[in-house]
Amino acid sequence: MDTKQPLDSDDEEQTYYQRSIQPKPDQWKKISGDVFRALGLKMKILMTVIFGGLLIGSVILLSFPHSFSDQLLDAKSNDQLLAATINGSSESKTPHDKLIGGLLTADFDEPSCVSRYYQSSLYRKPSPYKPSEYLVSKLRSYEKLHKRCGPGTEAYKEATKNLGHDDDNYANKSVGECKYAVWVAVYGLGNRILTLASVFLYAVLTERVVLVDQSKDISDLFCEPFPGTSWLLPNDFPLVKQFDGYGRGDSHCYGTMLNNHAISANSTPRHIYLDILHDSRDEDKMFFCPKDQTMIDKVPWLVIKTNVYFVPSLWFSPTFRPELMKLFPQKEAVFHHLARYLFHPTNQVWGMVTRYYKAHLARADERLGIQIRVFDDNAGYFQHVMDQILSCTQREKLLPQVVTQEESKVNASTNQKLKAVLVTSLYPEYADRLKSMFWERPSSTGEIIEVYQPSGERVQQTDTKIHDQKALAEMYLLSLTDNIVTSARSTFGYVAHSLGGLKPWLLYQPKDFKAPDPPCIRSTSIDPCHLTPPSHGCDADWGTYSGKVVPFVRECEDREHDGIKLFDEL
């Protein structure tokens, strides 16, 4: 019996069609070979085209970064390679410590302020001065305080609500939870950097919030240092129009209030003006005494004008001293740490620093900085100053002598060392003289000496934006050198060597238009000098010279009985 199922009409058509086109077995072999040979050739061509296209596309993608982030990473890689070269190795031996041992917080985005995380370790050798864990902890606590009390917060609004109104006992009625120290910009850029660091440290010690007068060009120079908030004093601050008028004759000046018996533990004003200048009166300098600090601590608003680095004098206070010793076990490194925490040049300024460094200083085997400040009413180029610079740098083996061409053959070397000399001065003649000297005659050591000066504007133009930006860039460039020579009394030089963690050779100040002998002295401390400090002690120490109150606060090497600084070496 036939068991096959009947086909429907579609099946019959399909079966008939299949039978009509079905090749015989021997025909399959011939067709298959022809087809596969044709397909094989086409497939080879197609695969070659696809592979070639992918290869070319990959090269293009690798050659051109497709986002700003990629460009930033490439820039960082170049900087890291430069850093490895500076540190004497073709490869970085240690991971990049962009937070400087915890000194900085990681809460900022990097592109908005490139210098913040790359200024130290990528352009200078690692600092031997490490921040203490206690300092790191204190800075994180301060950042929280500033975020809670800074501009725009309810606490700030509460603290300023009645500030413009007269009330003899305002502070006792409405102080709120926050206290403030307002820094007012006076004098030149070096003074401003040193004093802002001083006021900030005082704010940390007394749990105040530091706010910065922004009527000058501070925001054109530095990035914001505290995350999630601002240190800029709002322009509508109630007392801002009074800043220019504050002086020793003002009724709110602390020294004047002491003289008039207008402040006491039972009568606290809404605010006081602190005059901490180089020529302040003794009564103004009582600010540094413990009994006075007890009264000042109750005042919610302090407005401060200062042109001196007053940090060393804070160590006189028995109240502050134990805290300071925990914050800074390496006493001479106070400004070094504060500056690396607070002062991050804006991208515009940092671009000036890095472009100049890469163009002129990066390839040198050694870098020497020479900062020249002439304190004279008719300042300019003086031969005795030039003689002093040469005497100091050659005596201290920082620069070689020059010799005749015949003598140079004796010291000829196949591996000549390149030394870059960075000169900063308002006057270009000093660098020009050095440049000519080492161009016209060979050095006694066989070294190649190249001399550079970024600018020479002849006149200090404080508060002119581009002038101040150039000045800041030059301070940072000096801080990136291996050795540094600076002028006595110069706050510009103090900032540069202390920021770089460098113990400078200090040029003595000339007298009677003659080069001093010896011309300079090597400092044993990196900290800046507090010029014209308090000339007295407090209470039981009254009449004691301030350079003898505590053993590690001593006389500055470049100022005789007219300056004190912090030392680690006793």
C-alpha positions as CSV (number, residue, x, y, z in Angstrom):
1,M,0.0,0.0,0.0
2,D,1.4,3.4,-0.9
3,T,1.8,5.3,2.3
4,K,3.0,8.6,0.8
5,Q,0.8,11.6,1.6
6,P,-0.8,13.5,-1.3
7,L,0.8,16.8,-2.3
8,D,-1.1,20.0,-2.4
9,S,-0.8,22.2,-5.5
10,D,2.0,24.4,-4.1
11,D,4.0,21.3,-3.3
12,E,3.5,19.9,-6.7
13,E,4.7,23.1,-8.4
14,Q,7.7,23.3,-6.1
15,T,8.7,19.7,-6.7
16,Y,8.4,20.1,-10.4
17,Y,10.5,23.3,-10.4
18,Q,13.1,21.6,-8.3
19,R,13.3,18.7,-10.6
20,S,13.6,20.9,-13.6
21,I,16.6,22.9,-12.3
22,Q,18.3,20.2,-10.2
23,P,21.8,19.6,-11.6
24,K,23.2,16.2,-11.8
25,P,25.9,15.1,-9.3
26,D,28.8,15.5,-11.7
27,Q,27.6,19.0,-12.7
28,W,27.7,20.1,-9.0
29,K,31.4,19.7,-8.8
30,K,32.1,21.9,-11.8
31,I,29.6,24.7,-10.7
32,S,30.9,24.6,-7.1
33,G,34.5,25.1,-8.2
34,D,33.7,28.0,-10.5
35,V,31.6,29.8,-7.9
36,F,34.1,29.4,-5.1
37,R,37.0,30.5,-7.3
38,A,35.0,33.7,-8.2
39,L,33.8,34.3,-4.7
40,G,37.3,33.7,-3.3
41,L,38.9,36.4,-5.5
42,K,36.1,38.9,-4.6
43,M,36.3,38.0,-0.9
44,K,40.1,38.6,-0.9
45,I,39.7,42.0,-2.5
46,L,36.8,42.9,-0.1
47,M,38.7,41.7,3.0
48,T,41.8,43.7,1.9
49,V,39.7,46.9,1.4
50,I,38.0,46.4,4.8
51,F,41.2,45.7,6.7
52,G,43.0,48.6,5.0
53,G,40.1,51.0,5.9
54,L,40.1,49.9,9.5
55,L,43.9,50.4,9.7
56,I,43.8,53.9,8.3
57,G,40.8,54.8,10.5
58,S,42.6,53.6,13.6
59,V,45.7,55.7,12.8
60,I,43.5,58.8,12.3
61,L,41.7,58.2,15.5
62,L,45.0,57.8,17.4
63,S,46.6,60.8,15.8
64,F,43.8,63.3,16.7
65,P,42.3,63.4,20.2
66,H,38.6,63.6,19.9
67,S,37.9,65.6,23.1
68,F,39.4,68.3,25.4
69,S,39.9,65.7,28.0
70,D,42.2,63.7,25.7
71,Q,44.1,66.9,24.9
72,L,44.5,67.5,28.7
73,L,45.7,64.0,29.2
74,D,48.3,64.4,26.5
75,A,49.5,67.7,28.1
76,K,49.8,66.0,31.4
77,S,51.8,63.2,29.9
78,N,54.2,65.7,28.3
79,D,54.5,67.5,31.7
80,Q,55.1,64.3,33.5
81,L,57.9,63.5,31.0
82,L,59.3,66.9,31.6
83,A,59.1,66.3,35.4
84,A,61.0,63.1,35.1
85,T,63.7,64.9,33.1
86,I,63.9,67.6,35.8
87,N,64.2,65.0,38.5
88,G,67.1,63.3,36.7
89,S,65.4,60.3,35.3
90,S,63.9,59.3,32.0
91,E,61.1,57.6,33.9
92,S,59.2,58.8,36.9
93,K,60.3,56.7,39.8
94,T,57.5,57.7,42.2
95,P,53.8,58.2,41.4
96,H,52.6,61.8,40.9
97,D,51.5,63.2,44.3
98,K,49.1,65.8,43.0
99,L,47.6,66.3,46.5
100,I,51.0,67.1,48.0
101,G,50.8,64.7,50.9
102,G,47.1,65.5,51.5
103,L,47.8,69.3,51.7
104,L,45.3,69.7,48.8
105,T,41.7,68.4,48.5
106,A,40.7,66.4,45.5
107,D,37.4,68.2,45.3
108,F,38.2,70.5,42.4
109,D,37.9,69.9,38.6
110,E,41.4,70.1,37.1
111,P,40.9,72.0,33.8
112,S,39.5,75.1,35.6
113,C,42.8,75.6,37.4
114,V,45.6,73.5,35.9
115,S,48.3,74.8,38.3
116,R,46.5,73.4,41.4
117,Y,47.5,69.8,41.0
118,Y,50.5,70.1,38.8
119,Q,52.5,73.1,39.9
120,S,54.7,71.4,42.5
121,S,55.7,67.9,41.5
122,L,55.8,68.3,37.8
123,Y,58.1,71.3,37.6
124,R,60.3,71.0,40.7
125,K,62.0,68.3,42.6
126,P,60.0,66.8,45.5
127,S,60.0,69.0,48.6
128,P,61.8,67.7,51.7
129,Y,59.1,69.5,53.7
130,K,56.0,67.3,54.3
131,P,52.8,68.6,55.7
132,S,51.8,67.1,59.1
133,E,48.7,65.0,59.4
134,Y,47.4,67.6,61.9
135,L,47.8,70.4,59.4
136,V,46.0,68.3,56.7
137,S,43.1,67.6,59.2
138,K,42.9,71.3,60.2
139,L,42.7,72.4,56.6
140,R,39.8,70.0,55.9
141,S,38.0,71.3,59.0
142,Y,38.6,74.9,57.8
143,E,37.1,74.1,54.4
144,K,33.9,72.9,56.1
145,L,33.8,76.0,58.2
146,H,34.2,78.2,55.1
147,K,31.6,76.4,53.2
148,R,29.2,76.8,56.2
149,C,29.9,80.5,56.8
150,G,31.1,81.8,53.4
151,P,29.4,84.3,51.1
152,G,25.9,83.5,50.2
153,T,25.2,81.3,53.2
154,E,22.5,82.0,55.8
155,A,25.3,82.4,58.4
156,Y,27.0,85.1,56.4
157,K,23.7,86.9,55.9
158,E,23.0,86.8,59.6
159,A,26.5,88.1,60.4
160,T,26.2,91.1,58.0
161,K,22.5,91.9,58.7
162,N,23.1,94.7,61.3
163,L,26.8,95.4,60.5
164,G,26.1,98.8,59.1
165,H,24.2,100.1,62.1
166,D,25.5,101.7,65.2
167,D,25.1,99.7,68.3
168,D,27.6,99.8,71.2
169,N,26.9,96.2,72.2
170,Y,26.1,94.7,68.8
171,A,28.4,91.7,69.1
172,N,26.8,90.6,72.3
173,K,23.3,90.7,70.7
174,S,23.9,89.1,67.3
175,V,27.1,87.4,66.5
176,G,25.7,84.3,64.9
177,E,27.8,81.2,64.6
178,C,30.6,82.6,62.5
179,K,33.4,85.1,62.9
180,Y,35.4,86.7,60.1
181,A,38.8,88.1,59.2
182,V,38.7,90.5,56.1
183,W,42.0,91.0,54.3
184,V,42.3,94.3,52.6
185,A,45.0,94.5,49.8
186,V,47.7,97.1,50.3
187,Y,51.2,97.6,48.9
188,G,52.9,95.4,46.2
189,L,52.2,91.8,45.1
190,G,54.9,90.2,47.3
191,N,53.5,91.9,50.4
192,R,50.0,90.8,49.5
193,I,50.9,87.2,49.1
194,L,52.8,87.1,52.4
195,T,50.1,89.0,54.3
196,L,47.2,86.9,53.0
197,A,49.0,83.7,54.1
198,S,49.5,85.4,57.5
199,V,45.8,86.4,57.9
200,F,44.7,82.9,56.7
201,L,46.8,81.2,59.4
202,Y,45.5,83.6,62.0
203,A,42.0,82.7,60.9
204,V,42.7,79.0,61.2
205,L,44.1,79.4,64.7
206,T,41.0,81.5,65.8
207,E,38.3,79.6,63.9
208,R,37.5,82.6,61.7
209,V,36.5,82.7,58.0
210,V,39.0,84.6,55.9
211,L,37.5,86.8,53.2
212,V,39.5,88.6,50.5
213,D,39.0,92.2,49.3
214,Q,38.4,91.7,45.6
215,S,38.6,95.4,44.6
216,K,42.1,94.7,43.4
217,D,43.1,92.0,40.8
218,I,43.2,89.0,43.1
219,S,40.8,86.9,40.9
220,D,43.0,87.6,37.9
221,L,46.0,86.1,39.7
222,F,44.8,83.1,41.8
223,C,42.1,80.4,41.6
224,E,39.7,79.9,44.4
225,P,41.5,77.8,47.2
226,F,38.4,76.4,49.0
227,P,36.0,73.9,47.4
228,G,32.3,74.6,47.0
229,T,32.6,78.2,48.1
230,S,34.4,81.5,47.6
231,W,37.0,83.5,49.5
232,L,36.1,86.7,47.7
233,L,34.3,89.3,49.8
234,P,31.0,90.3,48.1
235,N,31.0,93.8,46.7
236,D,27.9,94.7,48.7
237,F,29.6,94.1,52.0
238,P,28.4,96.9,54.3
239,L,31.9,98.2,55.2
240,V,33.5,98.0,51.8
241,K,33.3,101.7,51.2
242,Q,35.1,102.5,54.4
243,F,38.2,100.4,53.6
244,D,40.2,103.2,52.0
245,G,39.5,105.5,54.9
246,Y,40.7,103.1,57.6
247,G,43.8,104.3,59.4
248,R,45.3,104.8,62.8
249,G,43.1,107.9,63.4
250,D,39.9,105.9,62.9
251,S,37.8,105.2,66.0
252,H,37.6,101.5,65.0
253,C,41.4,101.1,64.9
254,Y,42.4,98.7,67.7
255,G,45.5,100.7,68.8
256,T,43.4,103.9,69.0
257,M,40.6,102.0,70.9
258,L,43.2,100.9,73.5
259,N,44.4,104.4,73.9
260,N,40.9,105.7,74.4
261,H,39.8,102.7,76.6
262,A,37.0,102.1,74.1
263,I,37.3,98.3,74.2
264,S,37.1,95.8,77.1
265,A,35.9,92.4,78.0
266,N,32.5,93.8,78.8
267,S,32.1,96.1,75.7
268,T,32.7,94.4,72.4
269,P,32.3,96.4,69.2
270,R,30.7,95.0,66.0
271,H,34.0,95.2,64.2
272,I,37.6,96.6,64.6
273,Y,40.3,97.6,62.2
274,L,43.7,96.0,62.7
275,D,46.7,98.1,61.6
276,I,49.7,95.6,61.2
277,L,52.0,97.6,59.0
278,H,55.8,98.2,59.0
279,D,55.4,101.4,60.9
280,S,52.6,100.5,63.2
281,R,52.5,101.9,66.7
282,D,53.4,99.8,69.8
283,E,49.7,99.9,70.8
284,D,48.7,98.4,67.4
285,K,51.3,95.6,67.9
286,M,49.7,94.7,71.2
287,F,47.5,92.6,68.8
288,F,50.1,89.8,69.3
289,C,49.7,89.7,73.1
290,P,47.5,87.0,74.8
291,K,45.5,89.4,76.9
292,D,44.6,91.4,73.8
293,Q,43.7,88.3,71.8
294,T,41.2,87.4,74.5
295,M,39.3,90.7,73.8
296,I,39.8,90.5,70.0
297,D,38.5,87.0,69.9
298,K,35.0,88.2,70.9
299,V,34.8,90.7,68.0
300,P,32.8,89.1,65.1
301,W,34.4,91.1,62.3
302,L,38.1,92.0,61.9
303,V,39.2,94.2,59.0
304,I,43.0,93.9,58.5
305,K,45.5,96.0,56.6
306,T,49.0,94.6,56.7
307,N,52.1,94.7,54.6
308,V,54.3,92.4,56.7
309,Y,54.6,88.6,57.1
310,F,53.6,88.5,60.7
311,V,53.5,84.7,61.2
312,P,56.7,84.5,63.3
313,S,55.1,86.9,65.9
314,L,52.1,84.6,66.3
315,W,54.5,82.1,68.0
316,F,54.9,84.6,70.9
317,S,51.5,83.7,72.1
318,P,51.4,80.9,74.7
319,T,47.9,80.2,73.4
320,F,48.9,79.8,69.8
321,R,52.3,78.2,70.2
322,P,51.3,74.6,71.1
323,E,48.8,74.6,68.2
324,L,51.4,76.0,65.8
325,M,54.0,73.3,66.9
326,K,51.5,70.6,66.1
327,L,50.6,72.2,62.8
328,F,54.2,72.8,61.7
329,P,56.7,70.4,63.3
330,Q,59.2,71.8,60.7
331,K,58.8,75.4,61.8
332,E,60.6,77.0,58.9
333,A,58.1,75.5,56.4
334,V,55.1,77.5,57.5
335,F,54.8,79.7,54.4
336,H,56.0,76.9,52.1
337,H,53.0,74.8,53.1
338,L,50.5,77.7,53.2
339,A,51.5,79.0,49.8
340,R,51.2,75.7,48.1
341,Y,47.8,75.3,49.7
342,L,46.4,78.8,49.0
343,F,48.0,80.2,45.9
344,H,47.3,78.5,42.6
345,P,47.9,80.8,39.6
346,T,45.0,81.1,37.1
347,N,45.3,79.3,33.8
348,Q,46.4,82.5,32.1
349,V,49.3,83.1,34.6
350,W,50.2,79.4,34.6
351,G,50.4,79.4,30.9
352,M,53.0,82.2,31.1
353,V,55.0,80.1,33.6
354,T,55.0,76.9,31.7
355,R,55.7,78.4,28.3
356,Y,58.7,80.3,29.5
357,Y,60.0,77.3,31.5
358,K,59.8,74.9,28.6
359,A,61.3,77.4,26.2
360,H,64.3,78.5,28.3
361,L,64.8,76.5,31.5
362,A,63.7,72.9,30.9
363,R,66.7,71.6,29.0
364,A,69.3,73.0,31.4
365,D,71.3,70.7,33.7
366,E,71.1,73.3,36.5
367,R,69.0,76.5,37.0
368,L,70.0,79.5,39.1
369,G,67.6,82.3,40.0
370,I,68.8,85.8,40.7
371,Q,66.3,88.3,42.0
372,I,67.4,91.9,42.1
373,R,65.6,94.7,44.0
374,V,67.2,98.1,44.3
375,F,65.9,100.2,47.2
376,D,66.7,103.7,46.2
377,D,64.7,106.7,45.3
378,N,66.5,106.8,41.9
379,A,66.7,103.1,41.4
380,G,68.1,101.7,38.2
381,Y,71.4,100.1,37.1
382,F,74.2,100.6,39.6
383,Q,77.7,99.2,39.1
384,H,78.2,98.5,42.8
385,V,75.1,96.3,42.7
386,M,76.4,94.4,39.7
387,D,79.8,94.0,41.4
388,Q,78.0,92.6,44.5
389,I,76.0,90.1,42.4
390,L,79.1,88.8,40.7
391,S,81.1,88.7,44.0
392,C,78.3,86.7,45.7
393,T,77.6,84.2,42.9
394,Q,81.3,83.6,42.1
395,R,82.5,83.3,45.7
396,E,79.7,80.8,46.5
397,K,80.5,78.9,43.3
398,L,77.0,79.5,41.8
399,L,78.5,81.1,38.7
400,P,82.0,80.5,37.2
401,Q,84.6,83.1,36.4
402,V,85.2,84.0,32.8
403,V,88.7,83.3,31.2
404,T,90.5,83.9,27.9
405,Q,89.9,81.6,24.9
406,E,93.4,80.1,25.4
407,E,92.7,79.3,29.1
408,S,89.4,77.7,28.3
409,K,91.1,75.0,26.3
410,V,92.6,73.6,29.5
411,N,89.2,73.1,31.0
412,A,87.6,71.9,27.8
413,S,85.1,69.0,28.4
414,T,83.4,66.7,26.0
415,N,80.3,66.7,28.3
416,Q,79.7,70.4,28.8
417,K,77.1,71.3,31.5
418,L,74.4,73.8,30.6
419,K,73.4,76.2,33.4
420,A,70.4,78.5,32.9
421,V,70.4,81.8,34.8
422,L,67.0,83.4,35.4
423,V,67.2,87.0,36.3
424,T,64.2,89.0,37.6
425,S,64.5,92.8,38.0
426,L,62.7,95.9,36.9
427,Y,65.9,96.8,35.1
428,P,67.2,94.7,32.1
429,E,70.8,96.0,32.4
430,Y,71.9,93.4,35.0
431,A,70.9,90.5,32.9
432,D,72.3,92.1,29.8
433,R,75.7,92.5,31.5
434,L,75.7,88.8,32.6
435,K,74.6,87.7,29.1
436,S,77.4,89.7,27.4
437,M,80.0,88.5,29.9
438,F,79.3,84.8,29.2
439,W,78.8,85.2,25.5
440,E,82.0,87.1,24.9
441,R,84.3,84.9,27.0
442,P,84.2,81.2,28.0
443,S,83.7,80.1,31.6
444,S,86.6,78.8,33.7
445,T,84.7,75.5,34.3
446,G,83.7,74.8,30.7
447,E,80.0,75.3,31.6
448,I,77.7,76.9,29.1
449,I,75.9,79.8,30.8
450,E,72.7,81.1,29.3
451,V,71.0,84.1,30.9
452,Y,67.3,85.0,30.6
453,Q,65.1,87.7,31.9
454,P,61.4,87.5,31.2
455,S,60.6,91.2,31.7
456,G,62.2,94.5,32.6
457,E,59.5,97.1,33.0
458,R,61.6,99.7,35.0
459,V,58.6,100.9,37.0
460,Q,56.5,98.9,39.5
461,Q,52.9,99.0,38.3
462,T,50.9,97.4,41.2
463,D,47.2,96.8,40.3
464,T,47.9,96.9,36.6
465,K,46.6,93.4,35.6
466,I,49.2,92.3,33.1
467,H,52.1,93.7,35.2
468,D,50.9,91.8,38.3
469,Q,50.4,88.6,36.2
470,K,54.0,88.9,34.9
471,A,55.3,89.5,38.4
472,L,53.5,86.4,39.8
473,A,54.7,84.3,36.8
474,E,58.3,85.4,37.6
475,M,57.9,84.5,41.3
476,Y,56.9,81.0,40.3
477,L,59.7,80.7,37.8
478,L,62.2,81.7,40.4
479,S,60.7,79.1,42.8
480,L,61.4,76.4,40.1
481,T,65.2,77.0,40.1
482,D,67.8,74.8,41.9
483,N,69.5,77.6,43.7
484,I,68.5,81.2,44.3
485,V,70.0,84.6,45.2
486,T,67.6,87.2,46.4
487,S,67.8,90.8,47.6
488,A,67.6,91.7,51.3
489,R,64.2,93.1,52.4
490,S,62.5,92.0,49.2
491,T,59.1,90.4,49.7
492,F,59.2,89.4,46.0
493,G,62.3,87.3,46.8
494,Y,60.9,86.0,50.1
495,V,57.8,84.6,48.2
496,A,59.9,83.0,45.5
497,H,62.5,81.1,47.7
498,S,60.0,80.0,50.3
499,L,57.4,78.8,47.8
500,G,60.2,76.7,46.2
501,G,61.5,75.4,49.5
502,L,64.9,76.9,48.8
503,K,67.4,78.3,51.3
504,P,68.5,81.5,49.5
505,W,71.8,83.4,49.3
506,L,70.7,86.8,50.6
507,L,72.3,89.9,49.2
508,Y,73.1,92.4,51.9
509,Q,71.6,95.8,51.3
510,P,74.4,98.2,50.0
511,K,75.3,101.3,52.0
512,D,76.8,104.5,50.6
513,F,76.7,103.1,47.0
514,K,79.3,100.5,47.8
515,A,79.1,96.7,47.5
516,P,79.1,95.1,50.9
517,D,81.8,92.7,51.9
518,P,80.9,89.9,52.4
519,P,78.3,90.4,49.6
520,C,75.8,87.8,50.8
521,I,74.9,85.2,53.3
522,R,73.3,81.8,52.9
523,S,70.1,81.5,54.9
524,T,69.6,78.4,57.1
525,S,65.8,78.8,56.9
526,I,63.4,78.9,54.0
527,D,60.8,81.0,55.8
528,P,60.3,84.7,55.0
529,C,61.3,87.5,57.3
530,H,58.8,89.5,59.4
531,L,60.2,93.0,58.8
532,T,59.8,95.5,61.6
533,P,58.2,93.1,64.1
534,P,57.1,94.0,67.6
535,S,60.1,95.4,69.5
536,H,58.8,94.3,72.8
537,G,57.4,91.2,74.6
538,C,54.1,91.0,76.4
539,D,53.4,91.3,80.2
540,A,56.3,89.5,81.9
541,D,58.4,89.7,78.8
542,W,57.8,93.4,78.3
543,G,61.0,95.1,77.1
544,T,62.5,91.8,75.8
545,Y,63.7,92.0,72.2
546,S,61.4,89.9,70.1
547,G,64.2,88.0,68.6
548,K,64.9,86.4,72.0
549,V,61.5,85.5,73.2
550,V,61.5,81.9,71.9
551,P,64.6,80.1,70.6
552,F,63.3,79.3,67.2
553,V,62.2,82.8,66.3
554,R,65.4,84.7,65.7
555,E,66.8,87.7,63.9
556,C,66.7,87.6,60.1
557,E,70.2,87.2,58.5
558,D,69.6,90.2,56.1
559,R,68.1,92.6,58.7
560,E,70.1,93.7,61.7
561,H,67.6,94.2,64.7
562,D,64.8,94.8,62.2
563,G,63.3,91.5,61.4
564,I,62.6,88.0,62.8
565,K,62.0,84.6,61.2
566,L,61.4,81.0,62.0
567,F,64.3,78.5,62.2
568,D,64.5,74.8,62.7
569,E,68.2,74.8,63.5
570,L,68.8,76.0,67.0
